[in-house]
Amino acid sequence: VLSFGLAGAASQLLGDMAHRLIPVTDREAASLVRSIRTAPLLFGWRGSTPVDTPALEELLLRVSRLVDDHPEVVAVTLEPVVVAPHGVSVLGA
């Protein structure tokens, strides 16, 4: 199962996570990003700068592919992941 959510106390308290079965398609990755309640924060909520959601979706696809191709991988946690207006950086895995 591929799980996605934003970091932060509010998201964790609300249980704002979305899940999809692996392997995910590009459409499922896009849906995953948009399905959490805090998704507007990624798309320029209240005038903030939108982040590079295609790069985030690509990261989700790559993690899905990694786990699907290597069944010996039973868990992967990427945290924190910083998504900027151009690009994504995984700071911890």
Secondary structure, 3 states (H helix, E strand, C coil): CEEECCCCHHHHHHCCCEEECCCCCHHHHHHHHHHCCCHHHHHCHHHCCCCCHHHHHHHHHHHHHHHHHCCCCCCCCCCCEEECCCCEEECCC
